[in-house]
Amino acid sequence: MIHDDTPADQVPPALQPGHDSTPAAETPPGTDWLVELRGLVLMLAAVVTFHSLVAKPFYIPSISMMPNLLVGDRLVVSKYPYGWSWVSASFHILPRSRVRLFPATPEYGDIVILAPPNSDDDYIKRVVALPGDRIAVVGGQIVLNGRRIPRVPEAPLLLPADPNQPCDADDFPGLRYRGADGRHYCELPIYRETLPNGATYRVIDHRDQPLDHYPETRVPAGHVFVMGDNRDHSADSRAPIEEKGLGGPVPLSSVGGRAEFITFSFDGTETWSPASWWNALRPGRSWTRLRPMIEQRGH
């Protein structure tokens, strides 16, 4: 029989009688809420910075830019093409100022996001006159520097009526009808305008109203004149501030970016359930480019 004469005080604890050699479970460290909060704040700051300096999503809430933009369109606005000013910051958290960093001037036909003089809302309109231009509207047609810009009628646009664009009788009297397929459509009269740089785009003008007649004004330095493509339903540079218009040319410090492309568009039938979103998508609108076509002219 073999005896182990090693003194007990020299026996490793793990081999001593009655010792449980199973490793004890480690207690997980508690959540460091300060670290979690700091990570959340940094992520939020990164998103706000990107939206303020680079690009942000935008939702079309009104009919003022039909037929090129519809209620329910989601699009991307780039924030840097014209430099940065107070309006570039997300949520308009900066005070109004005429200061601009790396300023640039829009081109004829650009669709821009801007802030009206008496509201924190964002408007979306098209630039039709640049600094130094003289502009008037006669019978619905733009007269730029004494010349009528080309405006050619095109075939009517048959736009399907939907909850986001019901073709309301107050807005489009007599233009809603039921097609042979049983669906309702809005038959919109279309014109194609072409600005001096060749930028060409479609507009709607279906009735004579006060904004079709605007006396000639000169666009001051550092300003642009903007109009909606839906000429009878747009509170733009032609409309007085009291009527939620822009009251004339807009300072470039109030222009916050340029519309680039549509990401997707909903017709208004979507609900909170993602299962409804696919059927609510308007076909053919996703990834539509919003920069105007430039018409090549002969020499």
C-alpha positions as CSV (number, residue, x, y, z in Angstrom):
1,M,0.0,0.0,0.0
2,I,1.4,3.3,-0.9
3,H,1.1,6.3,1.4
4,D,1.5,9.9,0.4
5,D,3.5,11.7,3.0
6,T,3.1,15.2,1.5
7,P,2.0,17.6,4.3
8,A,-1.6,18.8,3.9
9,D,-0.6,22.4,3.8
10,Q,1.4,21.6,0.7
11,V,-1.4,19.9,-1.2
12,P,-2.9,22.1,-3.9
13,P,-6.4,23.3,-2.9
14,A,-7.9,21.7,-6.0
15,L,-6.8,18.3,-4.7
16,Q,-7.7,18.7,-1.1
17,P,-10.7,16.6,0.2
18,G,-14.1,18.3,-0.2
19,H,-12.9,20.8,-2.7
20,D,-15.2,21.3,-5.7
21,S,-13.0,21.6,-8.8
22,T,-15.8,22.9,-11.0
23,P,-15.0,26.5,-12.0
24,A,-17.4,29.0,-10.6
25,A,-19.6,30.7,-13.2
26,E,-18.4,34.2,-13.9
27,T,-20.9,37.0,-13.1
28,P,-21.6,39.1,-16.2
29,P,-20.6,42.7,-15.9
30,G,-23.5,45.1,-15.5
31,T,-24.6,47.3,-18.5
32,D,-22.7,50.5,-18.7
33,W,-25.5,52.9,-19.5
34,L,-23.2,55.8,-19.9
35,V,-21.3,54.0,-22.6
36,E,-24.6,53.0,-24.3
37,L,-25.9,56.6,-24.1
38,R,-22.6,58.0,-25.5
39,G,-22.8,55.6,-28.5
40,L,-26.4,56.6,-29.2
41,V,-25.5,60.3,-29.1
42,L,-22.6,59.8,-31.4
43,M,-24.8,57.9,-33.9
44,L,-27.4,60.6,-33.8
45,A,-24.8,63.3,-34.3
46,A,-23.4,61.4,-37.3
47,V,-26.9,61.1,-38.9
48,V,-27.6,64.8,-38.3
49,T,-24.2,65.9,-39.7
50,F,-24.7,63.7,-42.8
51,H,-28.2,65.2,-43.3
52,S,-26.9,68.7,-42.8
53,L,-23.8,68.5,-45.0
54,V,-24.3,65.8,-47.6
55,A,-27.8,64.5,-48.3
56,K,-31.2,63.9,-46.7
57,P,-34.5,62.2,-47.6
58,F,-37.5,64.4,-48.4
59,Y,-41.2,63.7,-48.7
60,I,-43.5,65.4,-51.2
61,P,-46.7,66.6,-49.3
62,S,-48.4,68.8,-51.9
63,I,-49.4,68.9,-55.6
64,S,-47.3,72.1,-56.4
65,M,-44.7,70.2,-58.5
66,M,-47.0,68.0,-60.5
67,P,-46.5,66.3,-63.0
68,N,-42.9,65.8,-62.1
69,L,-43.3,65.2,-58.4
70,L,-46.4,63.6,-56.9
71,V,-47.7,63.5,-53.3
72,G,-46.2,60.4,-51.8
73,D,-42.9,60.6,-53.6
74,R,-39.8,60.1,-51.4
75,L,-36.6,61.6,-52.8
76,V,-33.0,62.4,-52.0
77,V,-31.8,66.0,-51.7
78,S,-28.1,66.8,-51.9
79,K,-27.1,69.6,-49.4
80,Y,-23.7,70.7,-50.9
81,P,-24.3,71.9,-54.5
82,Y,-24.9,75.6,-53.6
83,G,-22.8,75.7,-50.4
84,W,-24.1,75.7,-46.8
85,S,-26.1,78.2,-44.8
86,W,-28.4,78.3,-41.9
87,V,-31.1,76.4,-43.8
88,S,-28.7,73.4,-44.5
89,A,-28.8,72.3,-40.8
90,S,-31.4,69.6,-40.1
91,F,-34.5,70.8,-38.2
92,H,-33.5,74.4,-39.0
93,I,-31.8,74.6,-35.6
94,L,-29.6,77.6,-36.7
95,P,-30.8,81.2,-36.7
96,R,-31.6,82.8,-40.0
97,S,-28.6,84.5,-41.6
98,R,-27.3,85.6,-45.0
99,V,-23.9,83.9,-44.4
100,R,-23.0,81.2,-46.9
101,L,-20.0,78.9,-47.0
102,F,-18.6,77.9,-50.4
103,P,-21.5,79.6,-52.2
104,A,-22.6,78.6,-55.6
105,T,-25.6,79.6,-57.8
106,P,-28.2,77.1,-59.1
107,E,-28.7,76.5,-62.8
108,Y,-31.8,77.1,-64.7
109,G,-34.3,74.3,-64.2
110,D,-32.8,73.0,-60.9
111,I,-35.4,71.7,-58.4
112,V,-34.4,73.1,-55.0
113,I,-35.4,72.9,-51.4
114,L,-35.9,76.2,-49.7
115,A,-37.3,77.8,-46.6
116,P,-40.0,80.5,-46.9
117,P,-39.5,83.8,-45.2
118,N,-42.1,83.3,-42.5
119,S,-42.1,79.6,-41.8
120,D,-39.8,76.7,-40.8
121,D,-41.4,74.4,-43.4
122,D,-39.5,73.3,-46.4
123,Y,-40.7,74.2,-49.9
124,I,-39.7,72.5,-53.1
125,K,-39.7,74.6,-56.4
126,R,-37.9,75.0,-59.7
127,V,-35.4,77.7,-60.4
128,V,-36.6,79.7,-63.5
129,A,-34.6,83.0,-63.2
130,L,-31.1,83.7,-61.9
131,P,-29.5,86.8,-60.3
132,G,-29.7,89.8,-62.7
133,D,-32.5,88.3,-64.8
134,R,-35.7,90.2,-65.6
135,I,-38.8,88.0,-65.3
136,A,-42.5,88.4,-65.9
137,V,-45.4,86.0,-66.4
138,V,-47.9,86.8,-69.2
139,G,-50.9,84.6,-69.7
140,G,-49.1,81.8,-67.9
141,Q,-46.0,82.0,-70.0
142,I,-42.6,83.0,-68.6
143,V,-41.0,86.1,-70.2
144,L,-37.3,86.1,-69.4
145,N,-35.2,89.2,-70.1
146,G,-37.8,90.4,-72.6
147,R,-38.3,87.1,-74.4
148,R,-41.0,84.5,-74.0
149,I,-39.4,81.1,-73.2
150,P,-40.5,78.3,-75.5
151,R,-43.6,76.5,-74.2
152,V,-45.0,73.8,-76.4
153,P,-48.2,71.8,-75.7
154,E,-47.8,68.0,-75.4
155,A,-50.3,65.2,-75.3
156,P,-52.3,65.2,-72.0
157,L,-50.9,63.1,-69.2
158,L,-53.3,60.3,-68.0
159,L,-52.4,60.1,-64.3
160,P,-54.1,57.3,-62.3
161,A,-56.2,58.7,-59.5
162,D,-55.3,57.4,-56.0
163,P,-55.7,58.5,-52.4
164,N,-52.6,60.7,-52.6
165,Q,-53.7,62.2,-55.9
166,P,-57.5,61.9,-56.1
167,C,-57.9,64.5,-58.9
168,D,-60.1,66.6,-56.7
169,A,-62.8,68.5,-58.5
170,D,-61.8,71.8,-56.7
171,D,-58.2,71.5,-58.0
172,F,-58.8,69.9,-61.4
173,P,-62.4,70.6,-62.4
174,G,-63.6,68.4,-65.2
175,L,-60.4,66.5,-65.6
176,R,-61.3,63.3,-63.7
177,Y,-62.8,60.4,-65.7
178,R,-63.3,56.7,-65.6
179,G,-61.2,54.7,-68.2
180,A,-62.2,51.6,-70.1
181,D,-60.4,49.6,-67.5
182,G,-62.7,50.8,-64.8
183,R,-60.0,53.0,-63.1
184,H,-60.3,56.7,-62.5
185,Y,-57.7,59.0,-64.2
186,C,-56.8,62.6,-64.2
187,E,-56.3,64.0,-67.7
188,L,-53.8,66.7,-67.2
189,P,-53.0,69.3,-69.9
190,I,-49.2,69.3,-70.3
191,Y,-46.8,71.9,-71.7
192,R,-43.0,71.6,-72.2
193,E,-40.9,74.6,-71.2
194,T,-37.3,75.1,-72.2
195,L,-35.1,77.6,-70.4
196,P,-32.1,79.5,-71.9
197,N,-29.6,76.7,-70.9
198,G,-31.7,74.1,-72.7
199,A,-33.2,72.7,-69.4
200,T,-36.5,71.3,-70.5
201,Y,-39.4,69.9,-68.3
202,R,-43.1,69.5,-68.2
203,V,-45.6,71.8,-66.5
204,I,-49.4,71.9,-65.9
205,D,-51.4,75.0,-66.7
206,H,-55.1,74.3,-67.1
207,R,-56.9,77.5,-66.2
208,D,-56.4,81.3,-66.1
209,Q,-55.8,82.6,-62.6
210,P,-54.1,85.6,-61.0
211,L,-50.6,84.0,-60.7
212,D,-50.6,83.6,-64.5
213,H,-50.0,87.4,-64.7
214,Y,-47.0,88.7,-62.9
215,P,-45.4,92.1,-63.6
216,E,-41.7,92.2,-64.6
217,T,-39.2,92.2,-61.7
218,R,-35.5,92.1,-61.6
219,V,-33.9,89.3,-59.6
220,P,-31.4,90.9,-57.2
221,A,-27.9,89.6,-56.7
222,G,-27.8,86.6,-54.4
223,H,-31.4,85.6,-55.2
224,V,-33.3,83.3,-57.5
225,F,-36.9,83.3,-58.8
226,V,-38.7,79.9,-58.3
227,M,-42.0,78.5,-59.5
228,G,-43.9,75.2,-59.1
229,D,-44.4,73.0,-62.1
230,N,-48.2,72.9,-61.3
231,R,-48.6,76.5,-62.2
232,D,-52.2,76.9,-60.9
233,H,-51.5,75.3,-57.5
234,S,-48.2,76.6,-56.3
235,A,-47.4,79.2,-53.6
236,D,-44.0,80.3,-55.1
237,S,-42.2,83.5,-56.0
238,R,-45.3,84.9,-57.7
239,A,-47.5,84.6,-54.6
240,P,-47.4,87.1,-51.7
241,I,-46.2,86.1,-48.3
242,E,-49.7,86.6,-46.9
243,E,-50.9,83.8,-49.1
244,K,-48.1,81.5,-48.0
245,G,-46.1,82.4,-51.0
246,L,-42.5,83.5,-51.2
247,G,-43.2,87.1,-52.0
248,G,-40.7,87.4,-54.9
249,P,-37.2,86.3,-55.5
250,V,-35.7,84.1,-52.8
251,P,-32.2,84.7,-51.2
252,L,-29.8,81.9,-51.9
253,S,-29.1,81.7,-48.2
254,S,-32.6,80.2,-47.9
255,V,-31.9,77.5,-50.5
256,G,-31.0,74.3,-48.7
257,G,-30.2,71.8,-51.4
258,R,-31.0,70.3,-54.8
259,A,-33.4,67.4,-55.5
260,E,-31.6,64.5,-57.2
261,F,-33.8,61.4,-57.6
262,I,-36.9,59.7,-56.4
263,T,-36.3,56.6,-54.2
264,F,-39.9,55.3,-54.2
265,S,-43.4,56.6,-54.2
266,F,-46.6,55.5,-52.3
267,D,-50.1,56.0,-53.7
268,G,-51.6,56.5,-50.2
269,T,-53.1,53.0,-49.7
270,E,-50.2,51.9,-47.5
271,T,-50.9,51.2,-43.8
272,W,-48.6,50.7,-40.7
273,S,-48.2,47.1,-41.8
274,P,-45.1,46.5,-44.1
275,A,-47.2,43.9,-45.9
276,S,-49.2,46.7,-47.5
277,W,-46.3,48.6,-48.8
278,W,-45.5,46.6,-51.9
279,N,-49.0,47.0,-53.3
280,A,-48.9,50.8,-52.5
281,L,-45.8,51.4,-54.5
282,R,-46.4,53.4,-57.7
283,P,-44.7,51.6,-60.6
284,G,-42.1,53.3,-62.6
285,R,-41.2,56.1,-60.2
286,S,-38.3,54.6,-58.2
287,W,-34.9,56.0,-59.1
288,T,-36.4,58.7,-61.4
289,R,-33.7,61.3,-61.9
290,L,-34.9,64.9,-61.1
291,R,-32.2,67.0,-62.8
292,P,-33.9,68.4,-66.0
293,M,-33.0,67.2,-69.4
294,I,-30.8,69.5,-71.3
295,E,-32.0,70.0,-74.9
296,Q,-29.1,70.1,-77.4
297,R,-29.5,73.0,-79.7
298,G,-28.0,73.4,-83.2
299,H,-25.5,76.2,-83.9
